[in-house]
Amino acid sequence: MEALTHFDMDLVGKVVEEEQRLNAMEVEIDVECCNSIARRQPTASDLRRLMDFSKGVIRGMGRRA
């Protein structure tokens, strides 16, 4: 918000770069989750735990950005 309220284009650029980095990390996490599901054939409760974990990690990264 600071970047937009102060019209700081350098900061806007940093925010965009960080967003792209986080998006790439999210894709990587999703791929690893899919690989884990394919290799281990988890139960339904394991699947819920895995998906909750992956989304929690992504949300945490986004808050720190």
Stockholm file with secondary structure:
# STOCKHOLM 1.0

chainA/1-65         MEALTHFDMDLVGKVVEEEQRLNAMEVEIDVECCNSIARRQPTASDLRRLMDFSKGVIRGMGRRA
#=GR chainA/1-65 SS CHHHHTTCHHHHHHHHHHHHHHHHHHHHHHHHHHHHHHHHCCCHHHHHHHHHHHHHHHHHHHHHC
#=GC SS_cons        CHHHHTTCHHHHHHHHHHHHHHHHHHHHHHHHHHHHHHHHCCCHHHHHHHHHHHHHHHHHHHHHC
//
